């Protein structure tokens, strides 16, 4: 039996070959459009599978066929960001934004990217546009990214409000729950921190920082046995993390 990912890759390649063979009777412009669509689907699928080299190859083929393909530039921006090639990431995000300044996905991706690079003013402007767009049916994502941007700017009150607003729209959005766990712990609201963690774990898995805060929270609540369980989990799952080193230094 072939591994699932290999079977999927072979299926994608077969679909590509079949689709290319069916383009024989189409006109040149139509061929380019349909071929670009095929490469885009493959590129995005490979990106989701974390097969970054294959994703890059297919997405660049889209640009060869359609130099102004908005989705390909947006996806390439994210891909180059993933591999820490930040100038290329910014170039593709900017190109996508120039081509489609009202695109919610681009506003969210590029806004988050800029905030993470400490270009806060432009990043927050794009994220605010994404939040305010009435067509955005997943506004909680941009709200959470805007909260993280406000944290970078040092405005904790606005950041917390954005995270809470995100949960008003989607009570199960893990990134917002995770941030409110941190806020509650640092504010001394330990039962709230515990509650946010429980909700978070219904949607996502522990990270080093959720475990570190869980240890401190349970210790503050006097639950040493549970704190020890979290501590062991942190050391077992993330032994090289900064949080694990902090825990080791405490004992």
C-alpha positions as a Markdown table, in Angstrom:
| # | Residue | x | y | z |
|---|---|---|---|---|
| 1 | Unk | 0.0 | 0.0 | 0.0 |
| 2 | Unk | 1.2 | 3.5 | -0.9 |
| 3 | Unk | 1.3 | 6.1 | 1.9 |
| 4 | Unk | -1.7 | 8.5 | 1.8 |
| 5 | Unk | 0.3 | 11.5 | 0.8 |
| 6 | Unk | 2.0 | 9.7 | -2.0 |
| 7 | Unk | -1.3 | 8.4 | -3.3 |
| 8 | Unk | -2.7 | 12.0 | -3.2 |
| 9 | Unk | 0.4 | 13.3 | -5.0 |
| 10 | Unk | 0.1 | 10.7 | -7.8 |
| 11 | Unk | -3.6 | 11.5 | -8.1 |
| 12 | Unk | -2.9 | 15.2 | -8.5 |
| 13 | Unk | -0.2 | 14.5 | -11.2 |
| 14 | Unk | -2.6 | 12.2 | -13.1 |
| 15 | Unk | -5.3 | 14.9 | -13.0 |
| 16 | Unk | -2.8 | 17.4 | -14.3 |
| 17 | Unk | -1.8 | 15.2 | -17.2 |
| 18 | Unk | -5.4 | 14.5 | -18.0 |
| 19 | Unk | -6.3 | 18.2 | -17.9 |
| 20 | Unk | -3.4 | 19.2 | -20.1 |
| 21 | Unk | -4.4 | 16.6 | -22.7 |
| 22 | Unk | -7.9 | 18.0 | -22.8 |
| 23 | Unk | -6.6 | 21.5 | -23.6 |
| 24 | Unk | -5.5 | 20.5 | -27.1 |
| 25 | Unk | -8.6 | 21.9 | -28.8 |
| 26 | Unk | -8.8 | 25.1 | -26.9 |
| 27 | Unk | -7.5 | 28.5 | -28.1 |
| 28 | Unk | -4.2 | 29.9 | -26.8 |
| 29 | Unk | -5.8 | 32.4 | -24.3 |
| 30 | Unk | -8.2 | 29.8 | -23.0 |
| 31 | Unk | -5.3 | 27.3 | -22.7 |
| 32 | Unk | -3.3 | 29.7 | -20.7 |
| 33 | Unk | -6.2 | 30.4 | -18.3 |
| 34 | Unk | -7.1 | 26.8 | -17.8 |
| 35 | Unk | -3.5 | 25.7 | -17.4 |
| 36 | Unk | -3.0 | 28.5 | -14.8 |
| 37 | Unk | -6.0 | 27.3 | -12.9 |
| 38 | Unk | -4.7 | 23.8 | -12.8 |
| 39 | Unk | -1.3 | 24.9 | -11.6 |
| 40 | Unk | -2.9 | 27.1 | -9.0 |
| 41 | Unk | -5.0 | 24.3 | -7.6 |
| 42 | Unk | -1.9 | 22.1 | -7.4 |
| 43 | Unk | 0.2 | 24.8 | -5.8 |
| 44 | Unk | -2.3 | 25.5 | -3.1 |
| 45 | Unk | -2.8 | 21.8 | -2.4 |
| 46 | Unk | 0.9 | 21.2 | -2.1 |
| 47 | Unk | 1.2 | 24.3 | 0.2 |
| 48 | Unk | -1.5 | 22.8 | 2.5 |
| 49 | Unk | 0.4 | 19.5 | 2.5 |
| 50 | Unk | 3.6 | 21.4 | 3.5 |
| 51 | Unk | 5.3 | 20.2 | 0.3 |
| 52 | Unk | 6.8 | 23.7 | -0.2 |
| 53 | Unk | 9.1 | 23.0 | -3.1 |
| 54 | Unk | 6.4 | 21.5 | -5.2 |
| 55 | Unk | 4.0 | 24.3 | -4.2 |
| 56 | Unk | 6.6 | 26.9 | -5.3 |
| 57 | Unk | 7.2 | 25.2 | -8.6 |
| 58 | Unk | 3.5 | 25.1 | -9.5 |
| 59 | Unk | 2.7 | 28.6 | -8.2 |
| 60 | Unk | 5.5 | 30.1 | -10.3 |
| 61 | Unk | 4.1 | 28.3 | -13.3 |
| 62 | Unk | 0.8 | 30.1 | -12.7 |
| 63 | Unk | 2.7 | 33.4 | -12.8 |
| 64 | Unk | 4.4 | 32.3 | -16.1 |
| 65 | Unk | 0.9 | 31.8 | -17.6 |
| 66 | Unk | -0.8 | 34.7 | -15.9 |
| 67 | Unk | 1.6 | 37.3 | -14.5 |
| 68 | Unk | -1.2 | 39.2 | -12.8 |
| 69 | Unk | -2.9 | 36.2 | -11.1 |
| 70 | Unk | -3.9 | 37.6 | -7.7 |
| 71 | Unk | -4.3 | 34.3 | -5.9 |
| 72 | Unk | -1.0 | 33.0 | -7.0 |
| 73 | Unk | 0.8 | 36.2 | -5.8 |
| 74 | Unk | -1.0 | 35.9 | -2.5 |
| 75 | Unk | -0.1 | 32.2 | -2.1 |
| 76 | Unk | 3.6 | 32.9 | -3.1 |
| 77 | Unk | 3.7 | 35.7 | -0.5 |
| 78 | Unk | 2.7 | 33.2 | 2.2 |
| 79 | Unk | 5.0 | 30.5 | 0.9 |
| 80 | Unk | 8.1 | 32.8 | 0.8 |
| 81 | Unk | 7.1 | 34.0 | 4.3 |
| 82 | Unk | 7.1 | 30.3 | 5.5 |
| 83 | Unk | 10.7 | 29.8 | 4.2 |
| 84 | Unk | 11.9 | 33.1 | 5.7 |
| 85 | Unk | 12.5 | 34.8 | 2.3 |
| 86 | Unk | 10.9 | 38.0 | 3.5 |
| 87 | Unk | 11.7 | 40.4 | 0.6 |
| 88 | Unk | 10.1 | 38.1 | -1.9 |
| 89 | Unk | 7.2 | 37.5 | 0.4 |
| 90 | Unk | 6.6 | 41.3 | 0.7 |
| 91 | Unk | 7.0 | 41.7 | -3.1 |
| 92 | Unk | 4.3 | 39.1 | -3.9 |
| 93 | Unk | 1.9 | 40.4 | -1.2 |
| 94 | Unk | 2.3 | 43.9 | -2.4 |
| 95 | Unk | 1.7 | 42.8 | -6.0 |
| 96 | Unk | -1.4 | 41.0 | -5.0 |
| 97 | Unk | -2.7 | 44.0 | -3.1 |
| 98 | Unk | -1.9 | 46.3 | -6.0 |
| 99 | Unk | -4.0 | 44.0 | -8.2 |
| 100 | Unk | -6.9 | 43.6 | -5.8 |
| 101 | Unk | -6.8 | 46.3 | -3.0 |
| 102 | Unk | -10.2 | 45.2 | -1.6 |
| 103 | Unk | -9.4 | 41.5 | -1.4 |
| 104 | Unk | -10.1 | 40.4 | 2.2 |
| 105 | Unk | -7.6 | 37.5 | 2.2 |
| 106 | Unk | -4.8 | 39.7 | 0.9 |
| 107 | Unk | -5.6 | 42.4 | 3.4 |
| 108 | Unk | -5.5 | 39.9 | 6.2 |
| 109 | Unk | -2.3 | 38.0 | 5.1 |
| 110 | Unk | -0.3 | 41.1 | 4.2 |
| 111 | Unk | -1.6 | 43.1 | 7.3 |
| 112 | Unk | -0.5 | 40.3 | 9.6 |
| 113 | Unk | 2.9 | 40.0 | 7.8 |
| 114 | Unk | 3.6 | 43.7 | 8.1 |
| 115 | Unk | 2.7 | 43.7 | 11.8 |
| 116 | Unk | 5.0 | 40.8 | 12.4 |
| 117 | Unk | 7.8 | 42.7 | 10.7 |
| 118 | Unk | 6.9 | 45.7 | 13.0 |
| 119 | Unk | 5.4 | 47.8 | 10.1 |
| 120 | Unk | 2.5 | 48.4 | 12.4 |
| 121 | Unk | 0.8 | 51.4 | 10.8 |
| 122 | Unk | 0.3 | 49.9 | 7.4 |
| 123 | Unk | -0.4 | 46.4 | 8.8 |
| 124 | Unk | -3.1 | 47.7 | 11.2 |
| 125 | Unk | -4.6 | 49.7 | 8.4 |
| 126 | Unk | -5.0 | 46.6 | 6.2 |
| 127 | Unk | -6.4 | 44.5 | 9.0 |
| 128 | Unk | -8.9 | 47.2 | 10.0 |
| 129 | Unk | -10.1 | 47.2 | 6.4 |
| 130 | Unk | -10.5 | 43.4 | 6.5 |
| 131 | Unk | -12.4 | 43.7 | 9.8 |
| 132 | Unk | -14.7 | 46.4 | 8.5 |
| 133 | Unk | -15.6 | 44.7 | 5.3 |
| 134 | Unk | -19.2 | 43.6 | 5.5 |
| 135 | Unk | -18.5 | 40.8 | 3.1 |
| 136 | Unk | -15.9 | 39.2 | 5.4 |
| 137 | Unk | -17.7 | 36.1 | 6.8 |
| 138 | Unk | -14.6 | 35.2 | 8.8 |
| 139 | Unk | -13.8 | 38.5 | 10.4 |
| 140 | Unk | -12.6 | 36.9 | 13.6 |
| 141 | Unk | -9.4 | 35.9 | 11.9 |
| 142 | Unk | -8.5 | 39.5 | 11.0 |
| 143 | Unk | -9.7 | 40.7 | 14.5 |
| 144 | Unk | -7.3 | 38.3 | 16.2 |
| 145 | Unk | -4.5 | 39.4 | 13.9 |
| 146 | Unk | -5.3 | 43.0 | 14.6 |
| 147 | Unk | -5.2 | 42.2 | 18.4 |
| 148 | Unk | -1.7 | 40.7 | 17.9 |
| 149 | Unk | -0.7 | 43.9 | 16.0 |
| 150 | Unk | -2.0 | 46.0 | 18.9 |
| 151 | Unk | 0.1 | 43.9 | 21.3 |
| 152 | Unk | 3.1 | 44.7 | 19.2 |
| 153 | Unk | 2.3 | 48.4 | 19.4 |
| 154 | Unk | 2.0 | 48.0 | 23.2 |
| 155 | Unk | -1.8 | 48.7 | 23.5 |
| 156 | Unk | -2.9 | 45.8 | 25.6 |
| 157 | Unk | -6.4 | 47.2 | 26.2 |
| 158 | Unk | -7.2 | 47.4 | 22.5 |
| 159 | Unk | -5.6 | 44.0 | 21.9 |
| 160 | Unk | -7.8 | 42.3 | 24.5 |
| 161 | Unk | -10.9 | 43.9 | 23.1 |
| 162 | Unk | -10.1 | 42.6 | 19.7 |
| 163 | Unk | -9.6 | 39.1 | 21.0 |
| 164 | Unk | -12.9 | 39.2 | 22.8 |
| 165 | Unk | -14.6 | 40.6 | 19.7 |
| 166 | Unk | -13.2 | 37.7 | 17.7 |
| 167 | Unk | -14.8 | 35.3 | 20.2 |
| 168 | Unk | -18.1 | 37.0 | 19.9 |
| 169 | Unk | -18.1 | 36.0 | 16.3 |
| 170 | Unk | -16.5 | 32.6 | 16.7 |
| 171 | Unk | -16.4 | 31.3 | 20.4 |
| 172 | Unk | -14.3 | 28.4 | 19.3 |
| 173 | Unk | -11.5 | 30.3 | 17.5 |
| 174 | Unk | -8.3 | 28.8 | 19.1 |
| 175 | Unk | -5.8 | 31.6 | 18.5 |
| 176 | Unk | -8.1 | 34.1 | 20.3 |
| 177 | Unk | -8.7 | 31.7 | 23.2 |
| 178 | Unk | -4.9 | 31.2 | 23.5 |
| 179 | Unk | -4.3 | 34.9 | 23.7 |
| 180 | Unk | -7.0 | 35.4 | 26.3 |
| 181 | Unk | -5.5 | 32.6 | 28.4 |
| 182 | Unk | -2.3 | 34.6 | 28.5 |
| 183 | Unk | -4.1 | 37.9 | 29.3 |
| 184 | Unk | -6.1 | 36.3 | 32.1 |
| 185 | Unk | -3.0 | 34.7 | 33.7 |
| 186 | Unk | -0.9 | 37.9 | 33.6 |
| 187 | Unk | -3.9 | 39.8 | 35.1 |
| 188 | Unk | -4.1 | 37.3 | 38.0 |
| 189 | Unk | -7.5 | 36.0 | 36.8 |
| 190 | Unk | -6.4 | 32.3 | 37.2 |
| 191 | Unk | -9.9 | 30.7 | 37.0 |
| 192 | Unk | -10.5 | 32.6 | 33.7 |
| 193 | Unk | -7.1 | 31.5 | 32.4 |
| 194 | Unk | -8.0 | 27.9 | 33.2 |
| 195 | Unk | -11.4 | 28.3 | 31.5 |
| 196 | Unk | -9.9 | 29.7 | 28.3 |
| 197 | Unk | -7.4 | 26.9 | 28.2 |
| 198 | Unk | -10.1 | 24.3 | 28.5 |
| 199 | Unk | -12.0 | 25.8 | 25.6 |
| 200 | Unk | -8.8 | 26.1 | 23.6 |
| 201 | Unk | -8.0 | 22.4 | 24.1 |
| 202 | Unk | -11.3 | 21.5 | 22.6 |
| 203 | Unk | -10.1 | 23.0 | 19.4 |
| 204 | Unk | -6.3 | 22.7 | 19.3 |
| 205 | Unk | -3.3 | 21.0 | 20.9 |
| 206 | Unk | -1.0 | 22.3 | 23.6 |
| 207 | Unk | 1.9 | 24.5 | 22.6 |
| 208 | Unk | 4.9 | 25.3 | 24.9 |
| 209 | Unk | 3.4 | 28.6 | 26.0 |
| 210 | Unk | -0.1 | 27.2 | 26.8 |
| 211 | Unk | 1.6 | 24.5 | 28.9 |
| 212 | Unk | 3.9 | 26.9 | 30.7 |
| 213 | Unk | 0.9 | 29.2 | 31.6 |
| 214 | Unk | -1.1 | 26.1 | 32.6 |
| 215 | Unk | 1.7 | 25.1 | 35.1 |
| 216 | Unk | 1.8 | 28.6 | 36.6 |
| 217 | Unk | -2.0 | 28.9 | 36.7 |
| 218 | Unk | -2.5 | 25.6 | 38.5 |
| 219 | Unk | 0.2 | 26.4 | 41.0 |
| 220 | Unk | -1.5 | 29.7 | 41.7 |
| 221 | Unk | -4.8 | 27.9 | 42.2 |
| 222 | Unk | -3.1 | 25.4 | 44.6 |
| 223 | Unk | -3.5 | 22.4 | 42.3 |
| 224 | Unk | 0.1 | 21.1 | 42.5 |
| 225 | Unk | -0.7 | 17.7 | 41.1 |
| 226 | Unk | -2.2 | 19.1 | 38.0 |
| 227 | Unk | 0.6 | 21.6 | 37.7 |
| 228 | Unk | 3.1 | 18.7 | 37.8 |
| 229 | Unk | 1.2 | 16.9 | 35.1 |
| 230 | Unk | 1.4 | 19.9 | 32.8 |
| 231 | Unk | 5.1 | 20.3 | 33.7 |
| 232 | Unk | 5.9 | 16.7 | 32.7 |
| 233 | Unk | 3.9 | 17.2 | 29.5 |
| 234 | Unk | 5.9 | 20.3 | 28.6 |
| 235 | Unk | 9.2 | 18.6 | 29.3 |
| 236 | Unk | 8.2 | 15.5 | 27.4 |
| 237 | Unk | 6.7 | 17.1 | 24.3 |
| 238 | Unk | 8.8 | 20.3 | 24.0 |
| 239 | Unk | 12.1 | 19.6 | 25.8 |
| 240 | Unk | 14.1 | 22.2 | 23.8 |
| 241 | Unk | 11.6 | 25.0 | 24.1 |
| 242 | Unk | 12.4 | 28.2 | 26.1 |
| 243 | Unk | 9.4 | 27.4 | 28.3 |
| 244 | Unk | 10.8 | 24.0 | 29.2 |
| 245 | Unk | 14.1 | 25.6 | 30.1 |
| 246 | Unk | 12.2 | 28.0 | 32.3 |
| 247 | Unk | 10.5 | 25.2 | 34.0 |
| 248 | Unk | 13.7 | 23.3 | 34.5 |
| 249 | Unk | 15.3 | 26.4 | 36.1 |
| 250 | Unk | 12.4 | 26.5 | 38.7 |
| 251 | Unk | 13.0 | 23.0 | 40.0 |
